[in-house]
């Protein structure tokens, strides 16, 4: 018999993920503070619910994909929280990106109520969420992992198991976000310098795409920058939050993180310019504002 899955957080990532679960035959009971997202789930065949409490009612597995650790604690333990109805022994899958200490604190509270936890942040962006090709970075008890495997098969192509210790998965995700944030800023800086120096951004993009400096971020972000397409895929505010997590970890470990700090400042600048909810490639606007360059216009001129 197919599992019943409670799904809390139906935003850009959760929308595609919940629909992939429905296509795989799961019953999905969804909740989000934005009612339109819950209605979209219902239109796709899911069960619309009015609270985290209702979403968790009778669920074998509860997926939590909200923005912050504080929000995760609220939907689990707050008023009308999921723990009011989530059956004993059910597994909570924490897809929310948070500090390792935060997910360990949640585990301790869930253990008191008789529930299992998987520390399971994800990577792959909205493209991976829609296509079911995410990488799921997991730590936690093997019993909980086995309970979640059928759902994970519908959501991703790779399960990176980091061991039984809660917090290990969030640590790996933290490093992933550190690297991605730095690369997004480096990409914006590089393509902006190219335009300012008079090089054709189209040629620069093509050369680096096939050279030693190539990266997924370069290949994915530059085309959207050149097209002035800042439709949210990964958003600026995600990196202001996640790089903050990295910096706090570095502080606790007495570990210097100068590149991470500089990258976060550029994302904060983009947010201050009004691009907080835009695609993270909008950090290029910081360089354009500072230097008077228009990267997309330079690319269009190069194509003529």
ZIMO-V51190 format. One record per helix or strand of 3 or more residues. SS is the DSSP state (helix for helix, strand for strand). FROM is the first residue (numbers start at 1). LEN is the number of residues. Records with the same first field share a line. If there is no record, write none. Layout:
BEGIN
SS = FROM-LEN + FROM-LEN
END
This chain:
BEGIN
strand = 4-5 + 27-5 + 61-4 + 91-4 + 116-4 + 134-7 + 156-6
helix = 12-12 + 35-9 + 52-5 + 69-9 + 82-3 + 100-14 + 125-7 + 142-14 + 168-29 + 201-9 + 216-11 + 236-17 + 258-18 + 280-12 + 295-9
END
